[in-house]
């Protein structure tokens, strides 16, 4: 089943969600937790952590599935039949195009038509749906999920989970769990050109600007740097060493780090709206300076990812955002465009800034929400056991990443590799001329299933080059993530209305500052004034009140 979303649906359901949330706030949610007793059809009586789950009766489970253009969905993918073979569960995907996913997810949840499993949900994205009652308070049911609870305990993730709890002390998204933090996104350069000019890869944002200046001197007719992902990645990785939060891709309406704009001061126990502070101002001024000096392509913020990639892989630009997958994809394109051996690229260190070498990150990543309707299933306990095995067991995490042992992959001396005749091109594994790609042709190593895991599993798709890059991050400080605001239902709905207007305005002004349409030095006061006019003070005060009230209840 494939779905596309219309703007009319989004607007209609957006209003519906507010109404549903307000109505929900008028009722007690404390006694609404569904029970599992008597819903044991298909369950495994001896299910435990580390044990293969297989339903005692066949189960059919619906799933919201994001279709990625890099590996388009195929109903014939082996991953689905292999899951069924191992678990006795048949997944029924509701397939949504990548660009429509966020909007269609909202439409389905708010209409009460969401599938049982809602994939690709980042912590924080569940908040607008909590008040409506359409998604499950999954923390009520993790006692039926032994793999999940074991990882939380063994990896000391309780504090991380506290950051995603709502005002009722529960969490509504099952996040991917990482044993250790493994950043991936950074910048890459045409290292051969840096070598020719006698330049090293930059290790700070000041050095980045210096390198771009030298590249500009050598290539005065173009921009040395043009980026993909709407500039959101570079803003995001620069934000932490500047002491702020940033990152929004206007082209896809994707949030890469700005989130709700509320940065928590752990020393003062208060939130502030970071896009109006001096650190954010300095960050924006830096990128505005790059654009003004002709060092950064202004089309970065409006072009498609394919356009940005083409500029880099055909030799028109010399720096771009990347990750381990895109590094390999770019090499494949450059082999074709420039010729094998005619270029050199690699992941550069994540630059440090005014606050030093700082990484923002959490050991929680995107995961899944569960529809409340699933709790009414007569096989609900078996459903929870399947969720636990499929997303949190080591065996399933190897399956979804690599496929079938000795068929699609081999495991020798602690290392994974694709089997003969197969490739995993996105990660640089296998013979490039192999006919079958285990991702594109079989569905493995895809984003709907692959969340977190042990360090060994996460790093199993990392080639030696990537493992060496990971080791360069050992001396970075980690910025403690801001906790979720513990709003009550009504407070959450009120905050959501303000947040939409405030964040939309913030993103518009930020882009205008960077592109030079507005001046950071002379128009900043007007920017802050506009945000205040949209209820910024009440928005921040409301967050701090919610935090204070929630913590007073804990103490009481």
Secondary structure, DSSP 4 states (H G I P E B T S, - for coil): -EE---HHHHHHHHHHHHHHHHHHHTS--TT-PPP-TT--TT--TT--TTSPP--SS-EEEEEEEEE-GGG---TT-HHHHHHHHHHSEEEEEEEEEGGGHHHHHHHHHHTT---SEEEEE-TTTTHHHHTTT-B--GGGTGGG-HHHHHHHHHTT-HHHHHTT--TTS----EEEEBSS-----EEEEEHHHHHHTT-PPPSBHHHHHHHHHHHHHHTTTS-SB--SGGGHHHHHHHHHHHTS---EETTTTEESS-TTSEEEETTTTEEEEGGGSHHHHHHHHHHHHHHHTTSB-GGGGTS-HHHHHHHHHTTS-SEEEE-HHHHHHHHHHHHHHT-TTS--EEEPPPPBBTTBSEEE--SEEEEEEEBGGGGGSTTHHHHHHHHHHHHH-HHHHHHHHH-SBTTTEEEETTEEEEPTTEEEGGGTEE-TT-SEETTTTT--S-TTT---B-HHHHHTT--HHHHHHHHTTTT-EEEPPPPPP---HHHHHHHHHHHHHHHHHHHHHHHHHHHTSS-HHHHHHHHHHHHHHTTHHHHHHHHHHHHHHHHHHHH-
